[in-house]
């Protein structure tokens, strides 16, 4: 047993040194559950792109990780730029893109530093999923994402709803966390910084930025309640997808995330 552990340790070191890879890296492109959630995001994103911005587009995937959103968009024919802080994640994205027969521009950078030096109105659309809820400067980042989109362009940005953290706080009987969630919109929960918003908060925030909200879609309703996509076979995932992408009246309006699709004003 100890020999096996030793061998695995050596293999990990070799992969880090020679292949410049991290065996323990959480690869969202490969993970079955994360691929399912990417499918939910892409259902919304591609639908709105086809309706509002048909054609080949320049798209920024802000916080691209290993390419679970950017690679499918590149396969759809768009010119995708992916930005992330993780060198390992970008190498994985490059490898996955090659395996999928597509290419995209990949940049290692912190969005807080990279966005302010980019030209105005350069991209037709911006995708930023599961990033802003971890950033104390989320409002500033949102303003910068909006700045680099051309007038009439689209933004797809995910936000954490309050209910997600309330469920976790009650599960752990963390009453201080419950009180904070009921009285504020950001702060330290479970040892880390987060921010959270409801539909009304998001509508007000985007309206103040002169963004027309096209939709606010829940990402993962049943999966938020404990149904794990990676525990399901292909048929089960297909049925879960059908339920979670049903018309709004079929599912409550919250989930793991709320994905805002907004259109920048043309003025």
MOZISUL-V946659 format. One record per pair of residues at least 4 apart in sequence whose C-alpha atoms are under 8 Angstrom apart, sorted by the first residue. I is the first residue (numbers start at 1). J is the second residue. D is the distance in Angstrom with one decimal. If there is no record, write none. Layout:
[[I J D] [I J D]]
//
This chain:
[[1 5 6.4] [2 6 6.1] [3 7 6.1] [4 8 6.2] [5 9 6.2] [6 10 6.3] [7 11 6.2] [8 12 6.2] [9 13 6.3] [10 14 6.2] [11 15 6.1] [12 16 6.2] [12 22 7.2] [12 23 6.2] [13 17 6.1] [14 18 5.7] [14 19 7.3] [15 19 4.8] [15 20 6.1] [15 21 5.4] [15 22 6.9] [15 23 7.3] [16 20 4.5] [16 21 4.7] [16 22 5.7] [16 23 7.9] [17 21 7.7] [20 88 7.3] [21 88 5.9] [21 91 7.8] [22 88 6.6] [25 88 7.6] [25 89 7.9] [26 31 7.8] [27 31 6.2] [27 65 7.8] [27 66 6.2] [27 89 7.3] [27 92 7.7] [28 34 5.3] [28 35 6.7] [28 65 7.2] [28 66 6.3] [28 67 7.8] [28 68 6.3] [29 34 6.9] [29 35 6.0] [29 66 5.8] [29 67 6.1] [29 68 4.5] [29 93 8.0] [29 96 7.9] [30 34 7.6] [30 35 6.8] [31 35 6.1] [31 230 7.9] [32 36 6.3] [32 229 7.3] [32 230 5.2] [33 37 6.5] [33 228 7.1] [33 229 5.1] [33 230 4.5] [34 38 6.1] [35 39 6.2] [35 68 6.7] [36 40 6.6] [36 229 6.7] [36 237 7.5] [37 41 6.4] [37 219 7.3] [37 220 7.1] [38 42 6.0] [38 68 6.2] [38 69 6.1] [39 43 6.0] [40 44 6.8] [40 219 6.4] [40 220 7.5] [40 241 7.2] [40 244 8.0] [40 245 7.3] [41 45 6.2] [41 69 7.8] [41 219 7.0] [41 259 7.7] [42 46 5.6] [42 47 7.9] [42 69 7.0] [43 47 6.1] [43 245 8.0] [44 48 6.3] [44 217 7.8] [45 49 6.1] [45 156 7.0] [45 261 7.8] [46 50 6.1] [47 51 6.3] [48 52 5.8] [48 53 7.6] [48 261 7.9] [49 53 4.9] [49 54 6.1] [49 154 7.9] [50 54 4.7] [50 55 7.7] [53 57 7.9] [53 153 7.6] [56 77 6.2] [56 78 5.1] [56 79 7.2] [57 78 5.1] [57 79 6.0] [57 123 7.8] [57 124 5.8] [57 125 7.4] [58 78 6.3] [58 79 4.8] [58 80 6.0] [58 81 7.7] [58 122 7.9] [58 123 5.2] [58 124 5.3] [58 125 6.7] [59 78 6.9] [59 79 6.1] [59 80 4.8] [59 81 6.3] [59 123 5.7] [59 124 6.0] [59 125 4.9] [59 126 5.6] [59 127 7.3] [60 80 5.9] [60 81 4.9] [60 82 6.1] [60 83 7.8] [60 123 6.6] [60 125 6.5] [60 126 4.7] [60 127 6.0] [61 69 7.5] [61 70 6.0] [61 80 6.9] [61 81 6.0] [61 82 4.7] [61 83 6.4] [61 126 6.2] [61 127 4.9] [61 128 6.1] [62 82 6.1] [62 83 5.3] [62 84 6.9] [62 111 7.3] [62 126 7.2] [62 127 6.1] [62 128 4.9] [62 129 7.6] [63 82 7.0] [63 83 5.5] [63 84 4.7] [63 85 7.7] [63 111 7.8] [63 128 6.3] [63 129 7.2] [63 131 6.5] [64 68 7.4] [64 69 7.1] [64 70 6.7] [64 82 5.3] [64 83 5.7] [64 84 5.7] [64 128 7.9] [65 83 8.0] [65 84 6.0] [65 86 7.2] [65 89 5.1] [65 90 6.5] [65 93 7.2] [66 89 4.7] [66 90 5.8] [66 91 7.6] [66 92 5.3] [66 93 4.1] [66 94 7.9] [66 96 7.7] [67 71 5.3] [67 82 7.7] [67 90 7.9] [67 92 7.9] [67 93 4.9] [67 96 7.5] [67 97 7.6] [68 72 7.1] [69 73 6.5] [70 74 6.2] [70 80 6.3] [70 81 7.8] [70 82 6.8] [70 104 7.9] [71 75 6.2] [71 80 8.0] [71 93 7.8] [71 96 7.9] [71 97 6.0] [71 100 7.9] [71 102 7.3] [71 103 7.9] [71 104 7.5] [72 76 6.3] [73 77 6.8] [73 78 5.9] [73 80 7.2] [74 78 4.8] [74 79 6.1] [74 80 5.9] [74 102 6.5] [74 103 7.0] [74 104 6.8] [75 100 7.8] [75 101 7.9] [75 102 6.2] [79 104 6.7] [80 104 5.3] [80 105 6.3] [81 104 6.0] [81 105 4.6] [81 106 5.9] [81 107 7.5] [82 104 7.2] [82 105 6.1] [82 106 4.8] [82 107 6.2] [83 106 6.0] [83 107 4.8] [83 108 5.8] [83 109 6.2] [83 110 7.8] [83 111 7.4] [84 89 7.6] [84 90 7.0] [84 107 6.6] [84 108 5.2] [84 109 5.7] [84 110 6.6] [84 111 7.6] [85 108 5.2] [85 109 5.0] [85 110 5.5] [86 90 6.3] [86 108 6.8] [87 91 6.2] [87 108 6.5] [88 92 6.2] [89 93 6.1] [90 94 6.1] [90 106 6.6] [90 107 7.7] [90 108 7.3] [91 95 6.2] [92 96 6.0] [93 97 6.0] [94 98 6.2] [94 103 7.6] [94 104 7.9] [94 106 7.6] [95 99 6.3] [96 100 6.2] [97 101 6.1] [97 102 5.3] [97 103 5.8] [97 104 7.5] [98 102 5.8] [98 103 6.7] [109 113 7.4] [109 114 6.1] [110 114 5.9] [111 115 5.5] [111 141 7.6] [112 116 7.2] [112 141 6.6] [113 117 7.4] [114 118 6.8] [115 141 7.9] [115 144 6.1] [115 145 7.2] [115 148 7.8] [116 144 6.6] [118 148 7.0] [119 148 6.4] [120 147 5.6] [120 148 4.6] [120 149 7.0] [120 150 7.5] [121 147 6.2] [121 148 4.4] [121 149 4.4] [121 150 3.8] [121 151 7.0] [122 148 5.4] [122 149 5.9] [122 150 6.1] [123 148 6.0] [123 149 4.8] [123 150 6.0] [123 153 7.6] [124 149 5.7] [124 150 5.7] [124 153 5.0] [124 154 6.7] [125 149 6.1] [125 150 7.9] [125 153 5.4] [125 154 4.7] [125 155 5.7] [125 156 7.8] [126 145 7.0] [126 149 6.9] [126 154 6.5] [126 155 4.9] [126 156 6.1] [127 155 6.1] [127 156 4.7] [127 157 6.1] [128 132 7.7] [128 155 8.0] [128 156 6.2] [128 157 4.8] [128 158 6.6] [129 156 7.5] [129 157 5.5] [129 158 4.9] [129 159 7.9] [129 259 7.9] [130 134 8.0] [130 157 8.0] [130 158 5.8] [130 159 7.0] [130 257 8.0] [131 135 7.1] [131 158 7.7] [132 138 5.1] [132 141 7.6] [132 142 8.0] [132 158 7.5] [132 159 6.9] [133 138 7.1] [133 159 5.9] [133 160 6.1] [133 194 5.6] [133 195 5.1] [133 196 6.7] [134 138 7.9] [134 193 6.3] [134 194 5.0] [134 195 6.7] [135 193 7.6] [135 194 7.0] [135 195 7.6] [136 193 7.4] [136 194 7.5] [136 195 7.5] [137 141 6.3] [138 142 6.1] [139 143 6.3] [140 144 6.3] [141 145 6.1] [142 146 6.2] [143 147 6.2] [143 209 7.5] [144 148 6.5] [145 149 6.8] [145 155 8.0] [146 155 7.3] [146 264 7.2] [149 153 5.8] [149 154 7.3] [149 155 7.8] [149 264 7.5] [150 264 7.4] [151 264 5.4] [151 265 5.6] [151 266 4.5] [151 267 7.3] [152 263 5.8] [152 264 5.0] [152 265 5.6] [152 266 5.3] [153 263 5.7] [153 264 5.5] [154 261 6.9] [154 262 5.6] [154 263 4.6] [154 264 6.3] [155 260 7.5] [155 261 5.7] [155 262 5.2] [155 263 6.3] [155 264 7.7] [156 259 6.5] [156 260 5.6] [156 261 4.7] [156 262 6.7] [157 259 5.6] [157 260 5.3] [157 261 6.8] [158 257 6.0] [158 258 5.4] [158 259 4.2] [158 260 6.1] [159 196 6.8] [159 197 6.9] [159 257 5.5] [159 258 5.2] [159 259 6.4] [159 260 7.8] [160 164 7.0] [160 195 7.2] [160 196 5.0] [160 197 6.3] [160 256 6.7] [160 257 4.8] [160 258 6.2] [161 165 7.6] [161 196 5.3] [161 197 5.1] [161 198 5.4] [161 254 6.9] [161 255 7.2] [161 256 7.3] [161 257 6.1] [161 258 6.5] [162 166 6.3] [162 181 6.7] [162 196 5.3] [162 197 5.9] [162 198 6.4] [163 167 6.1] [163 254 7.4] [163 255 8.0] [164 168 6.7] [164 224 7.5] [164 255 7.0] [164 256 6.1] [165 169 6.0] [165 181 7.6] [166 170 6.1] [166 177 7.9] [166 178 6.1] [166 181 6.9] [167 171 6.1] [168 172 6.3] [169 173 5.9] [169 174 5.1] [169 175 7.0] [169 177 6.0] [169 178 6.0] [170 174 6.2] [170 175 7.3] [170 178 7.2] [174 178 6.6] [175 179 6.2] [176 180 6.2] [177 181 6.1] [177 189 6.1] [177 190 7.7] [178 182 6.3] [179 183 6.2] [180 184 5.7] [180 187 7.6] [181 185 6.8] [181 186 7.8] [185 195 5.7] [185 196 5.4] [185 197 6.4] [186 193 7.5] [186 194 5.7] [186 195 3.9] [186 196 6.1] [187 193 5.5] [187 194 5.8] [187 195 6.4] [188 192 5.2] [188 193 4.4] [188 194 6.3] [189 193 6.2] [189 194 6.7] [197 201 5.6] [197 202 6.4] [198 202 6.3] [199 203 6.1] [199 216 7.4] [200 204 6.2] [201 205 6.1] [202 206 6.1] [203 207 5.9] [203 213 7.2] [204 208 6.2] [205 209 6.7] [206 210 6.5] [206 211 5.3] [206 212 7.3] [206 213 7.2] [206 262 7.8] [207 211 5.4] [207 212 6.6] [207 213 7.7] [210 264 6.9] [210 265 6.2] [211 262 5.9] [211 263 5.6] [211 264 4.9] [211 265 6.0] [212 262 5.4] [212 263 5.1] [212 264 6.5] [212 265 7.0] [213 260 7.1] [213 261 6.1] [213 262 4.3] [213 263 6.4] [214 260 7.8] [214 261 5.5] [214 262 5.4] [214 263 7.0] [215 259 8.0] [215 260 6.0] [215 261 5.3] [215 262 7.1] [216 258 6.2] [216 259 5.5] [216 260 4.6] [216 261 6.3] [217 253 7.5] [217 258 5.5] [217 259 5.1] [217 260 6.6] [218 253 6.0] [218 254 5.3] [218 255 5.1] [218 256 7.2] [218 257 5.9] [218 258 4.6] [218 259 6.3] [219 244 7.7] [219 254 7.8] [219 255 5.5] [219 256 5.8] [219 257 5.1] [219 258 5.9] [219 259 6.7] [220 224 5.6] [220 244 6.4] [220 255 5.1] [220 256 5.5] [220 257 7.1] [221 225 6.6] [221 244 6.3] [221 251 7.3] [221 252 7.4] [221 253 8.0] [221 254 6.4] [221 255 4.3] [221 256 6.7] [222 226 6.7] [222 227 5.8] [222 240 7.9] [222 244 7.1] [222 255 7.6] [223 227 4.3] [223 228 5.6] [223 229 6.9] [223 255 7.9] [223 256 7.6] [224 255 5.5] [224 256 5.1] [228 232 7.1] [229 237 6.1] [229 240 7.9] [232 236 5.2] [232 237 5.8] [233 237 6.2] [234 238 6.2] [235 239 6.3] [236 240 6.1] [237 241 6.0] [238 242 6.2] [239 243 6.3] [240 244 6.1] [241 245 6.0] [242 246 6.1] [243 250 7.8] [243 251 7.8] [244 251 7.1] [246 250 6.0] [246 251 7.1] [247 251 7.3] [248 252 7.0] [248 253 7.0] [254 258 6.9]]
//
